[in-house]
Every structure is written in structure tokens, then in C-alpha cells.
Amino acid sequence: MYRLKWFHLYTSEKHVEIYKASGHRNTTLHSLTPPLIYLPPLYPFPPILFHSRAPIITHHSSIINKLYPPATMASPPDTSKTTKLERYNSYIRRVNSTKLLAASSKLLFRVTLLVALILIFFFTFNYPPVSDSPAGRHVHTTSHLLSSAFYGSGASWEKEVRRSSTPRRPNGFSVLVTGAGGFVGTHCSLALKKRGDGVLGLDNFNTYYDPSLKRARQKVLKQHEIFIVEGDLNDAELLAKLFDIVPFTHVLHLAAQAGVRYAMENPMSYVNSNIAGFVNLLEVAKNADPQPSIVWASSSSVYGLNTENPFSESHRTDQPASLYAATKKAGEEIAHTYNHIYGLSITGLRFFTVYGPWGRPDMAYFFFTKDILQGKPINVYQTHDNKEVARDFTYIDDIVKGCLGAVDTAEKSTGKGGKKRGPAQLRIYNLGNTSPVTVGKLVSILESLLNVKAKKHVIKMPRNGDVPYTHANVSLAYRDFGYKPTTDLSTGLRKFVKWYVSYYGIQPRVKGSNDSA
């Protein structure tokens, strides 16, 4: 917008002549007083000349040019810069809009990709592929971050947790059983529930062996009103929530990465489960109010290269022959530490080659049965000095009796709020059969029960962590809680074979298949 300027022009004869030239013949000098007033051009209108007394307006720029030469007149404003600026601003706006649209598209694509990856991650870990072959397998577990989100919330979930863990008998225990979907965990959970204790299971259903077998065990537990929380030992948030909901009196810790040979393929799975997972459980237990008594599964593998027989709890265990054995030995030392510092009552149980119905497919008696029935050859090991390999095979029912005996005699923890208030119980026991049997004898019993001749390949034992001989001395367990195994190998294998052919729907020529288990 231009500012309006007024110019007072003093009249003269020249002005009169110019004014007459515009068509006003009677104009005199006197008639032009007071002076003419000139209004400079207001773009886009032409200049205006008028008289203040009797305004007469002309649009003839030629007259004004005579009065005031172009050099003295105001020039029209230059709008070229304004136009260029407006065009530049318009261009910048278009560029910014384009950039914003491109950035929004990229952001939307990345968010969509992230959501897709999260969904793939969730379904992969919660519904892993099932592999029938033990070779080259990798362990998959449910992500502990997801387990808390999907299993650790909701009123119905908490109601199920409380219902399952509430004892039905007077002065009954409330027991958290880790590894409840496993072989020993399933049998112990059923025995505890049967006598009226409250039982809550915890399992991550990993794929070390066929998860469908674990799911089948889970269905059996569900029929007996035992609920399994699907989660990982390393999920501290989930464990803390369980202890907030339920004041557990005992923890029967049976979850572990099992197997001696597999440690050479996947060593970190043993560290994550057997050490880190155990520490995480103890950390939560030490802060619980009340602190629970803990009974946990160690292993006869801790005896390692020990040559004294039978194996006694007083024998040295500082020469493990496998990583699995080393992690179990580490667990015993960790248990001592938490007992000493925090007053946790802890009992360790060294299992000796447990077998029976619902057993583990990676155990020799299990895959021997499968291969014999399928007509496949089996490898029977000998030591490097040509001696037969022998194991103290222990039937599952005897192991369950030992576990419950340890639970029943476990004293209360003495800590509170993570602080020790007095000395606490710390124990370690062997749970075995006390009668070692050679692997050759095991195969002969299976041949008789299956009525099939095995195709045996006798080979030297590989250096993969296995030990040639185990033999349990159980006198300490017998003294403290009356542990006494009663099932010999022939009887136990007969019960196992009956379960095996029934579970897998096989109709072999099995001796005693109609006998009661």
C-alpha cells in the first residue's frame, strides 16, 4: 500500500494556460486561488489534479507532465521483487509438502514392518516347529517378555493361579513346581495334588525334544486341576507376580536344560537355564514373604570322573565330565551361597538315570524302544578298555517318593525381606536305585518285552561327556526321610513299554501288554 502525498502548487500564469488548455476557457488567475492540489498516482489509477474551491478533475497525464516533468513525479512501485518472493514461498511450500508426504510414507512403512516382525516373533516362539530328529535341533522357548504380557494378567488368569495352588488338606503345602510339563515334574505334580497339596506349574515348553509330549502331559495335569503357567525362569517379572499372588510354602525346582551330549551343540542353553534361571528363581524367593523352602534337582553327573563306588554325597564333585554336569555343580555352589547369605532353606537332589512312562525321548531306553520296533540298528557303548557301560537306572515312582520325602522334611527358611534371621537348612541327597545294570542287559530286557531282536552295533564310547558307570549310595536319604527304591529294571521297563505302545498307538508283539501297570 502506498502512502498518500499532497502537494500544494502555487498558481501562476503558466497554470492558467495549462488549465485553459484542458477546455476551461474562462479561467483566470484569480479563479485558481487557492492553489491547485495534485494527488500523485495511486497504482493502478492515473494521477488526479483538482481545485480545492471548485474541483475540476482531469485524467490527462499529458497536462500533468507539462506541469511536472517525469523526473520530478513519483514512480509506480516496483512489484517484481514481491512477485518473485511469493513464487519462491509457494515453491518452498510445495517442496516441504512433498518432503512431509515422503517422510510420512517412510514412517508408515517402518511401523508396519515393525508390527509384522513382532507378530512373526511372537508366533514363532509360541508355536515353534516340531522336529522329530534330535540331531541338529535348537531349543526354542516362549519369550519371557511375551509371557508376562499374555499369561501374566487378567482376573481369570489370577483366579486360575490361586485355585490351582490352594491346598485341599489341612496344613497342606502350596507348591510351585518348575518344569511341570517335564517328565519328573509331571509325576511329582500329580503326586502332590493327589495327597491334597496345592500345585502350580511353570514351564516354557521348549523344543529340546518333541513339545507335543509335553503338551500331552499338560492335558493330564489339567484333568487333575493342575494349572501350568507358560513362562520362563528368567522372566523375573512373571515370577515376582506369581509370588505376589500366592504365598508358596515350597518350590520344587525341576526345570532345567537336560542332556549331557546336547551341551556340545548348544552350550548357552545350559548356562541360561541351569545357572541364570536358577539364580533368578532364588532372587525372587529370597525377597518373598514368607520365604519358601526350596527342593531342587541336581544330578548324579556332578560326580564326573570320580572313581569311588558307590557314589556318596561326601565324595569329590570337582571334576565334571560335561558342561551339563558343570552347570549342576555350579547350582549346588549357588544354593550354598543363597542359604548362607539370605537364609533360604535349600535341598538338592542328585537323580540317577530316571526312566518310566511319560519319559524323555532323548534317553537310551526310550529311543532304543523306538528303534527296535522300527527295525533300526542301535549303538551299544563300551568303554575304551572294553568294559560294558552301566547305569543305576531309577524308576520314576521311586524318584517321586524321594522328592516328596525331601519336601516333607524341608525346614522353613529363616530370612525375611531379603535378610537372614538365623541359620537355615542346607542338604544334598542321592536318589538312585543302588543296583547298576549294564546297557547290554537293558537291551536284552527290551528285546524280551517287545518280542523283537535288536540290531546292535557295539562301539566305543565317544568322548562327549558321558561317564561309564554310576552307582548311588542312598543311605543318607534313607536315614533322613525313609527313601528306599523298590522297582527293579525289568518291572519298570515293562510299565514303560506298556505306556509307550499305548501312547503311540503301536500294536507290537509285546509280552505282558495286558498286565496291569
C-alpha positions as CSV (number, residue, x, y, z in Angstrom):
1,M,0.0,0.0,0.0
2,Y,1.4,3.4,-1.0
3,R,1.3,6.4,1.3
4,L,-0.8,9.3,0.0
5,K,1.1,12.6,-0.5
6,W,-0.3,16.1,-1.1
7,F,1.5,18.8,-3.0
8,H,0.4,22.5,-2.8
9,L,1.1,24.2,-6.2
10,Y,1.3,28.0,-6.2
11,T,-0.8,29.4,-9.1
12,S,0.9,31.3,-11.9
13,E,0.1,32.4,-15.4
14,K,1.5,29.1,-16.7
15,H,-1.0,27.2,-14.6
16,V,-3.8,29.3,-16.1
17,E,-2.7,28.4,-19.6
18,I,-2.5,24.8,-18.8
19,Y,-5.9,24.8,-17.2
20,K,-7.4,26.6,-20.2
21,A,-5.8,24.0,-22.5
22,S,-7.9,21.4,-20.6
23,G,-11.1,23.1,-22.0
24,H,-11.9,25.8,-19.4
25,R,-11.6,29.0,-21.5
26,N,-12.9,31.4,-18.8
27,T,-10.3,30.5,-16.3
28,T,-8.4,33.4,-14.7
29,L,-5.5,33.7,-12.3
30,H,-8.0,34.8,-9.6
31,S,-10.2,31.7,-10.1
32,L,-7.2,29.4,-9.4
33,T,-6.8,30.7,-5.9
34,P,-6.4,28.9,-3.5
35,P,-3.9,26.7,-5.2
36,L,-4.3,23.6,-7.1
37,I,-3.8,20.4,-5.3
38,Y,-2.0,17.5,-7.0
39,L,-2.5,13.8,-5.9
40,P,0.3,11.6,-7.1
41,P,-0.7,8.4,-8.8
42,L,-2.1,5.5,-6.6
43,Y,-1.3,2.5,-8.6
44,P,-3.0,1.4,-10.8
45,F,-5.0,4.6,-11.1
46,P,-3.8,7.6,-13.1
47,P,-2.8,10.9,-11.4
48,I,-5.5,13.3,-10.4
49,L,-5.5,17.2,-10.4
50,F,-8.2,19.1,-8.8
51,H,-9.0,22.6,-7.5
52,S,-10.0,23.0,-3.9
53,R,-12.7,25.6,-4.3
54,A,-14.5,24.3,-7.5
55,P,-12.9,20.8,-8.0
56,I,-12.5,20.0,-11.7
57,I,-10.8,16.7,-12.3
58,T,-8.8,15.6,-15.3
59,H,-7.2,12.4,-16.2
60,H,-4.9,13.8,-18.9
61,S,-1.5,12.8,-17.9
62,S,0.0,15.0,-20.7
63,I,-1.1,18.2,-18.8
64,I,0.5,17.0,-15.6
65,N,3.6,16.1,-17.5
66,K,3.9,19.6,-18.7
67,L,3.4,21.0,-15.2
68,Y,5.8,18.5,-13.6
69,P,8.3,16.7,-15.8
70,P,8.6,12.9,-15.4
71,A,11.8,13.3,-13.4
72,T,10.0,15.1,-10.7
73,M,7.0,12.8,-10.5
74,A,6.6,9.8,-8.2
75,S,7.3,6.5,-9.9
76,P,5.0,3.5,-9.7
77,P,6.1,0.9,-7.1
78,D,8.3,-2.0,-8.3
79,T,6.4,-5.2,-7.6
80,S,8.8,-7.6,-9.3
81,K,10.5,-8.5,-6.0
82,T,7.2,-9.1,-4.3
83,T,6.1,-11.4,-7.1
84,K,9.4,-13.3,-7.0
85,L,9.2,-13.7,-3.2
86,E,5.6,-15.0,-3.5
87,R,6.6,-17.5,-6.2
88,Y,9.6,-18.6,-4.0
89,N,7.4,-19.1,-1.0
90,S,5.0,-21.1,-3.0
91,Y,7.8,-23.3,-4.3
92,I,9.1,-23.9,-0.8
93,R,5.6,-24.8,0.4
94,R,5.3,-27.4,-2.3
95,V,8.8,-28.8,-1.6
96,N,8.0,-29.1,2.1
97,S,4.7,-30.7,1.4
98,T,6.4,-33.3,-0.8
99,K,9.1,-34.0,1.9
100,L,6.4,-34.3,4.6
101,L,4.5,-36.8,2.5
102,A,7.6,-38.8,1.7
103,A,8.6,-38.9,5.4
104,S,5.1,-39.9,6.5
105,S,5.2,-42.8,3.9
106,K,8.5,-44.0,5.2
107,L,7.3,-43.8,8.8
108,L,4.2,-45.7,8.0
109,F,6.2,-48.4,6.2
110,R,8.6,-48.8,9.1
111,V,5.8,-49.0,11.6
112,T,4.1,-51.7,9.5
113,L,7.3,-53.6,9.2
114,L,8.0,-53.5,12.9
115,V,4.5,-54.7,13.7
116,A,4.9,-57.6,11.3
117,L,8.3,-58.6,12.8
118,I,6.8,-58.5,16.3
119,L,3.9,-60.8,15.2
120,I,6.3,-63.2,13.5
121,F,8.5,-63.2,16.6
122,F,5.5,-64.0,18.8
123,F,4.1,-66.8,16.7
124,T,7.5,-68.3,16.1
125,F,8.3,-68.6,19.8
126,N,4.9,-69.6,21.0
127,Y,4.2,-72.1,18.2
128,P,7.7,-73.4,17.2
129,P,8.1,-76.0,14.5
130,V,8.2,-79.6,15.8
131,S,11.2,-81.6,14.8
132,D,11.3,-85.4,15.1
133,S,15.0,-85.6,14.7
134,P,17.2,-84.9,17.7
135,A,20.2,-84.1,15.5
136,G,20.9,-80.5,14.8
137,R,17.9,-79.3,16.8
138,H,17.8,-76.0,18.5
139,V,15.9,-75.1,21.7
140,H,13.0,-72.7,21.3
141,T,11.3,-71.1,24.3
142,T,8.5,-68.7,24.8
143,S,9.8,-65.2,25.1
144,H,9.7,-64.1,28.7
145,L,8.8,-60.6,27.6
146,L,5.7,-62.0,25.9
147,S,4.9,-64.5,28.6
148,S,4.3,-61.7,31.2
149,A,2.1,-59.8,28.7
150,F,-0.1,-62.7,27.5
151,Y,-0.1,-65.0,30.5
152,G,0.6,-62.8,33.5
153,S,-2.5,-60.6,33.5
154,G,-6.3,-60.8,33.9
155,A,-8.7,-61.6,36.7
156,S,-9.4,-65.1,35.2
157,W,-5.7,-65.9,35.0
158,E,-5.1,-64.9,38.6
159,K,-8.2,-66.9,39.7
160,E,-6.8,-70.0,38.0
161,V,-3.4,-69.5,39.6
162,R,-5.0,-69.2,43.1
163,R,-7.3,-72.1,42.6
164,S,-4.6,-74.5,41.4
165,S,-2.2,-73.6,44.2
166,T,-4.7,-73.8,47.1
167,P,-4.2,-76.9,49.2
168,R,-7.3,-79.1,49.9
169,R,-6.0,-80.9,53.0
170,P,-5.4,-79.3,56.5
171,N,-1.9,-77.9,56.8
172,G,-1.3,-78.7,53.2
173,F,1.5,-77.2,51.2
174,S,1.3,-74.7,48.4
175,V,4.0,-75.8,45.9
176,L,5.4,-74.1,42.8
177,V,6.7,-76.8,40.5
178,T,9.0,-75.6,37.8
179,G,9.4,-77.8,34.8
180,A,5.9,-79.2,35.5
181,G,5.5,-80.1,31.8
182,G,8.6,-82.3,32.0
183,F,9.0,-86.0,32.9
184,V,9.7,-85.8,36.7
185,G,7.7,-82.6,37.1
186,T,4.5,-84.1,35.8
187,H,4.7,-87.2,38.1
188,C,5.6,-85.1,41.1
189,S,2.8,-82.6,40.5
190,L,0.3,-85.4,40.2
191,A,1.5,-87.0,43.5
192,L,1.4,-83.7,45.4
193,K,-2.1,-82.9,44.1
194,K,-3.3,-86.4,44.9
195,R,-2.5,-86.1,48.6
196,G,-4.2,-82.7,48.8
197,D,-1.4,-80.1,48.3
198,G,-1.9,-77.0,46.1
199,V,0.2,-77.2,43.0
200,L,1.0,-74.5,40.4
201,G,3.2,-75.5,37.5
202,L,5.6,-73.3,35.5
203,D,7.1,-74.4,32.1
204,N,8.4,-72.8,28.9
205,F,7.7,-75.9,26.8
206,N,10.9,-75.6,24.9
207,T,11.8,-77.8,21.9
208,Y,14.7,-79.7,23.2
209,Y,12.5,-82.7,22.5
210,D,9.1,-83.0,20.9
211,P,6.8,-80.4,22.6
212,S,3.7,-82.4,21.8
213,L,4.7,-84.9,24.5
214,K,4.9,-82.0,27.0
215,R,1.6,-80.7,25.9
216,A,0.1,-84.2,26.4
217,R,1.4,-84.2,29.9
218,Q,-0.1,-80.8,30.4
219,K,-3.5,-82.2,29.4
220,V,-3.1,-84.9,32.0
221,L,-2.3,-82.3,34.7
222,K,-5.3,-80.2,33.6
223,Q,-7.6,-83.2,34.1
224,H,-6.4,-83.2,37.7
225,E,-7.0,-79.4,38.1
226,I,-3.3,-78.5,37.9
227,F,-2.6,-75.3,36.1
228,I,0.7,-74.7,34.3
229,V,1.8,-71.1,33.8
230,E,3.6,-70.9,30.5
231,G,6.7,-68.8,31.1
232,D,10.5,-68.8,31.6
233,L,12.6,-68.9,34.7
234,N,14.4,-65.8,33.5
235,D,11.2,-63.8,33.5
236,A,11.7,-62.1,36.9
237,E,8.6,-60.0,36.5
238,L,6.4,-63.1,36.0
239,L,8.0,-65.0,38.9
240,A,7.5,-62.0,41.2
241,K,3.9,-61.7,40.2
242,L,3.3,-65.4,41.0
243,F,4.9,-64.9,44.4
244,D,2.7,-61.8,45.0
245,I,-0.5,-63.8,44.2
246,V,0.4,-67.0,46.1
247,P,2.3,-67.3,49.4
248,F,4.2,-70.5,48.3
249,T,5.4,-72.7,51.2
250,H,7.6,-74.7,48.9
251,V,9.3,-74.6,45.5
252,L,10.1,-77.9,43.8
253,H,12.5,-76.7,41.2
254,L,12.8,-79.3,38.4
255,A,13.1,-77.1,35.4
256,A,16.5,-77.4,33.6
257,Q,18.2,-77.9,30.3
258,A,18.8,-81.6,30.4
259,G,21.0,-84.0,28.4
260,V,24.8,-84.5,28.5
261,R,25.5,-84.7,24.8
262,Y,23.4,-81.7,23.7
263,A,25.7,-79.4,25.7
264,M,28.3,-79.8,22.9
265,E,25.7,-78.4,20.4
266,N,24.1,-75.6,22.4
267,P,26.2,-74.7,25.5
268,M,24.5,-71.4,26.2
269,S,21.1,-73.1,26.7
270,Y,22.6,-74.8,29.8
271,V,24.0,-71.6,31.2
272,N,20.8,-69.7,30.6
273,S,18.5,-72.3,32.2
274,N,20.6,-74.2,34.8
275,I,22.6,-71.2,36.1
276,A,20.9,-67.9,35.2
277,G,17.4,-69.3,35.6
278,F,18.2,-70.8,39.0
279,V,19.7,-67.6,40.2
280,N,16.7,-65.6,39.1
281,L,14.4,-68.0,40.9
282,L,16.5,-67.7,44.1
283,E,16.5,-63.9,43.8
284,V,12.7,-63.8,43.7
285,A,12.4,-66.4,46.5
286,K,14.7,-64.6,48.9
287,N,12.5,-61.4,48.6
288,A,9.3,-63.3,49.1
289,D,7.3,-63.0,52.3
290,P,7.2,-65.7,53.5
291,Q,10.3,-67.2,52.0
292,P,9.6,-70.7,50.6
293,S,11.6,-73.8,51.3
294,I,13.3,-74.9,48.1
295,V,13.9,-78.5,46.8
296,W,15.7,-78.7,43.5
297,A,17.0,-81.3,41.1
298,S,20.8,-81.6,40.8
299,S,22.3,-84.6,39.1
300,S,24.4,-87.7,39.5
301,S,26.5,-86.2,36.7
302,V,28.3,-83.9,39.3
303,Y,30.4,-87.0,40.3
304,G,32.1,-86.7,36.9
305,L,35.4,-88.5,36.9
306,N,35.0,-89.8,40.4
307,T,36.1,-93.5,40.6
308,E,34.9,-94.3,44.1
309,N,31.9,-96.6,44.2
310,P,29.1,-96.4,45.2
311,F,28.8,-92.6,44.8
312,S,28.3,-90.9,48.1
313,E,27.4,-87.3,49.0
314,S,30.8,-87.0,50.7
315,H,32.8,-87.8,47.5
316,R,34.5,-85.1,45.5
317,T,32.5,-83.4,42.8
318,D,35.0,-81.0,41.4
319,Q,35.8,-83.0,38.2
320,P,32.7,-82.7,36.0
321,A,33.0,-84.5,32.7
322,S,30.4,-82.4,30.8
323,L,29.1,-78.9,30.7
324,Y,25.7,-80.2,31.9
325,A,27.5,-81.6,35.0
326,A,29.4,-78.3,35.5
327,T,26.2,-76.3,35.5
328,K,24.6,-78.6,38.0
329,K,27.7,-78.4,40.2
330,A,27.5,-74.6,39.9
331,G,23.9,-74.8,41.0
332,E,25.0,-76.6,44.2
333,E,27.5,-73.9,45.0
334,I,25.0,-71.1,44.2
335,A,22.5,-72.8,46.5
336,H,25.1,-72.7,49.3
337,T,25.6,-69.0,48.8
338,Y,21.9,-68.1,49.0
339,N,21.5,-70.3,52.0
340,H,24.4,-68.7,53.8
341,I,23.5,-65.0,52.9
342,Y,19.7,-65.0,52.8
343,G,18.6,-67.8,55.0
344,L,16.9,-69.9,52.3
345,S,16.2,-73.5,53.2
346,I,17.5,-75.5,50.2
347,T,17.7,-79.2,49.5
348,G,19.4,-80.6,46.4
349,L,18.6,-84.0,44.9
350,R,21.1,-85.9,42.7
351,F,19.0,-88.0,40.4
352,F,20.4,-91.2,38.9
353,T,19.1,-92.1,35.3
354,V,15.4,-91.7,35.8
355,Y,13.1,-93.8,33.5
356,G,9.5,-94.8,33.2
357,P,6.1,-93.8,31.5
358,W,5.9,-90.3,30.0
359,G,9.8,-90.3,30.0
360,R,12.2,-88.3,27.9
361,P,12.7,-89.3,24.2
362,D,16.4,-88.4,24.4
363,M,17.1,-91.2,27.0
364,A,18.6,-94.5,25.8
365,Y,15.8,-96.8,27.0
366,F,13.3,-94.5,25.1
367,F,15.0,-94.3,21.7
368,F,16.1,-97.9,22.0
369,T,12.5,-99.0,22.2
370,K,11.6,-96.8,19.2
371,D,14.4,-98.1,17.0
372,I,13.9,-101.7,17.9
373,L,10.3,-101.5,17.0
374,Q,11.1,-99.8,13.7
375,G,13.9,-102.3,12.9
376,K,16.6,-99.7,13.0
377,P,20.1,-100.5,14.4
378,I,21.1,-99.3,17.9
379,N,24.5,-98.3,19.2
380,V,25.6,-100.0,22.4
381,Y,28.6,-98.4,24.0
382,Q,31.7,-100.0,25.5
383,T,34.5,-98.2,27.4
384,H,37.9,-97.8,25.8
385,D,39.2,-100.6,27.9
386,N,36.4,-102.9,26.6
387,K,34.2,-102.8,29.7
388,E,30.4,-102.5,29.5
389,V,28.8,-99.2,30.3
390,A,26.4,-99.5,33.3
391,R,23.9,-97.1,34.9
392,D,21.9,-97.0,38.1
393,F,18.5,-96.9,36.4
394,T,15.9,-95.5,38.8
395,Y,12.2,-95.9,38.2
396,I,10.1,-92.7,38.3
397,D,7.8,-93.7,41.2
398,D,10.9,-94.2,43.4
399,I,12.1,-90.7,42.4
400,V,8.8,-89.2,43.2
401,K,8.8,-90.7,46.7
402,G,12.2,-89.2,47.3
403,C,11.1,-85.8,46.1
404,L,8.0,-85.8,48.3
405,G,10.1,-87.0,51.2
406,A,12.5,-84.1,50.8
407,V,9.6,-81.6,50.6
408,D,8.0,-83.0,53.7
409,T,11.2,-82.8,55.8
410,A,12.4,-79.4,54.5
411,E,12.6,-76.8,57.3
412,K,11.3,-73.3,56.9
413,S,13.6,-70.6,55.5
414,T,14.8,-68.1,58.1
415,G,15.1,-65.0,56.1
416,K,12.7,-62.1,55.7
417,G,12.8,-59.1,53.4
418,G,15.9,-60.5,51.8
419,K,17.8,-60.7,55.1
420,K,18.8,-63.8,57.0
421,R,17.5,-64.0,60.6
422,G,19.1,-67.3,61.6
423,P,20.9,-70.5,60.3
424,A,18.9,-72.3,57.6
425,Q,18.8,-75.9,56.4
426,L,21.1,-76.9,53.6
427,R,21.0,-80.5,52.3
428,I,22.1,-82.7,49.4
429,Y,21.0,-86.3,48.7
430,N,21.5,-89.1,46.2
431,L,18.3,-90.6,44.7
432,G,19.1,-93.8,42.9
433,N,18.2,-97.4,42.7
434,T,21.5,-98.7,44.2
435,S,21.7,-101.5,41.6
436,P,23.7,-100.7,38.4
437,V,22.7,-102.5,35.2
438,T,24.7,-102.7,32.0
439,V,23.3,-101.2,28.8
440,G,23.5,-104.6,27.2
441,K,21.2,-106.0,29.9
442,L,18.8,-103.1,29.3
443,V,18.7,-104.0,25.6
444,S,18.0,-107.7,26.4
445,I,15.1,-106.8,28.6
446,L,13.6,-104.6,25.9
447,E,14.0,-107.4,23.3
448,S,12.1,-109.7,25.6
449,L,9.3,-107.3,26.3
450,L,9.0,-106.2,22.6
451,N,9.5,-109.7,21.3
452,V,11.8,-108.2,18.7
453,K,15.5,-108.9,18.2
454,A,17.6,-105.7,18.3
455,K,20.2,-104.9,15.6
456,K,23.1,-104.0,17.9
457,H,26.2,-102.1,16.9
458,V,28.8,-102.3,19.8
459,I,31.1,-99.3,19.6
460,K,33.5,-97.4,21.8
461,M,32.0,-94.6,23.9
462,P,32.7,-91.2,22.3
463,R,34.2,-88.5,24.4
464,N,31.1,-86.4,24.7
465,G,30.8,-86.1,28.4
466,D,29.2,-89.4,29.3
467,V,30.6,-91.4,32.2
468,P,31.0,-95.2,32.0
469,Y,29.5,-96.1,35.4
470,T,27.1,-94.8,38.0
471,H,26.1,-96.3,41.4
472,A,24.2,-94.5,44.1
473,N,24.6,-94.7,47.8
474,V,21.2,-93.6,49.2
475,S,21.8,-94.3,52.9
476,L,21.6,-90.6,53.8
477,A,18.2,-90.2,52.1
478,Y,17.0,-93.3,53.8
479,R,18.1,-92.0,57.2
480,D,16.5,-88.6,56.8
481,F,13.2,-89.3,55.1
482,G,13.0,-93.1,54.6
483,Y,13.9,-93.2,50.9
484,K,14.0,-96.8,49.7
485,P,13.7,-97.7,46.0
486,T,11.5,-100.8,45.3
487,T,11.3,-101.1,41.5
488,D,13.8,-103.2,39.6
489,L,14.6,-102.5,36.0
490,S,12.6,-105.4,34.5
491,T,9.4,-104.3,36.3
492,G,10.0,-100.6,35.5
493,L,10.6,-101.3,31.8
494,R,7.5,-103.4,31.5
495,K,5.4,-100.5,32.7
496,F,7.2,-98.2,30.4
497,V,6.7,-100.4,27.3
498,K,3.0,-100.7,28.1
499,W,2.7,-96.9,28.2
500,Y,4.8,-96.5,25.0
501,V,2.8,-98.7,22.8
502,S,-0.5,-97.2,24.1
503,Y,0.6,-93.6,23.7
504,Y,2.0,-94.1,20.2
505,G,-0.8,-96.4,19.1
506,I,1.6,-99.3,18.3
507,Q,0.4,-102.9,18.2
508,P,3.6,-105.0,18.5
509,R,4.0,-108.5,19.9
510,V,4.7,-107.2,23.4
511,K,4.9,-109.5,26.3
512,G,2.7,-108.6,29.2
513,S,0.9,-105.8,27.3
514,N,-2.3,-106.6,29.0
515,D,-0.8,-106.8,32.5
516,S,-1.8,-104.1,35.0
517,A,0.9,-101.4,35.4
